[in-house]
Amino acid sequence: DFWEIGWGGAEVEVDEQTGQVRVLKLIVSSDFGRMIHEAACRGQDEGGAMMGLGQALFETIHYDGDVPINSTPLTYRVPLSTDLPDEFISISQEQGQGRGPFGSKGGGEGGILPIASAIANAVHDAVGVRITDLPMTPEKVLAALDRQKSTKK
């Protein structure tokens, strides 16, 4: 019986020739109620942000009929260390309102949810297209850019 509060922000660059989105800066912040172990909380926050990055840009299951064709660790794309932005800021908050021991509450989940929308908004800020279908693959970015160009004609 607890709820998570988190927020995130992102700065990206978009290659308009390939549709590739590169995250330059990522900021994440979650409320842990009261942190019992600060380093562990920060790790949960940062891990959650990386999960959000995966949802935003990479993670999807491809099927051949009803059979998943990319369901192994070698074929399912998750964020790698090379996908980490150059600037990654984690701000752990303590609002002291958790129902757990010493006022703590779950951590990590609050850092997952805002990241995809932060990256999508950063893409919109960078190139003026709004992408609402995750993940924001290069193909989807290029299609959105093409639609934008055709409506300007």
C-alpha angles and dihedrals in degrees: 000000000000138000131215128232119197142148136192143189134196142190118201143176120218124205101219091198096055104020090234114154116208118190109222099176133016127185124186132177132179135180112237096181092229120353114232093182113019098197092050091049092050090050090052090050094049093044090051090051090053089051088052090050089054092051091048100049115010123013118100135124118234120207137204097205103309095338120097110229100189103043100120128090088251096052105033109085117226128163115286128203087261089061093060110112119244088242116044117168124187120189114187114201131202114203090162095223102114124128093219130090113315090359095301126144139183119304136204099035092082090058095053101058105056098046100078092050091045090053092045090051090048090052088051091049091048101047107004100247125121115217116189101167116087136254098041095220122183088253092056092046092050091048090051091048090049091051089049092052093048093052091051092058 
